[in-house]
Amino acid sequence: MNIADAAKHTGLSSKTIRYYEQQQIIPPAKRGENGYRQYDKEQLERLLFIKRARALGFSLSDSHELLLISQDPERTSAAVKQKAERHLHTVNQQIEQLQNMRDVLEGVVGQCLGDDQAYCPILDKLTQG
């Protein structure tokens, strides 16, 4: 399968696939006689794994580590769980920060008249903290 077909199959861009290859996330594609990259089923499965991990917010590095763990027949679920728990903690912190941001924004947007006056509580909040 060429890179365009691999991109369609995985939902990743060709640029992303080439980047993952460059970063050694997936093994280098074999080249056809025309010089085009050719991807096999295993490479596509790896790309899909990385895509799913990234969709859950794992960093590329963590996604790659999880991929390597998944391919280790002597793996333990403890290693995976530990990594996922750390990530879940980070996600929960981000959610809390976003909720705080929403609360502040709702407050100042609600106070702003949005009229022709110069006074704006949104700018006051940004200026004064």
C-alpha positions, 0 to 999 in steps of 0.5 A: 500500500502506498503512502496515500492509501495508508493515509486514507486507511489510517486517517493520518496525513502523509506528512505525519506518516513520514514523520513517524517513520523519521522518528522511528515510530514505525520501521522504514517503509520498503520502496517499490521500483518506482521509489514510492514507499510501500506500507504493509499490514503491520505498519498500518496496525502500528500507525492505527495504534499510535493514532488511537493513543494520541487521540487519548492525549498520550504524547508521541513518546508515551504512545511509542512506549505503549506500542513497544510494550504491546509488542512485548510478549513478556509485558505486564499490565502493571507497566501499562496501568502505571503509565495510563494512571499518570496520564489520567492524573494529568488529564484531570488536572487539565480538566480542572484548569479548563473548568477554572478558566470557564468559570472566570470567563463566564463571570467576566463575559456576564459582567460585560455590557458589550455596548459602545462604552469603553469600560470592559470588565474583561479587559480589567480582568486581563489587566489586573489579574 
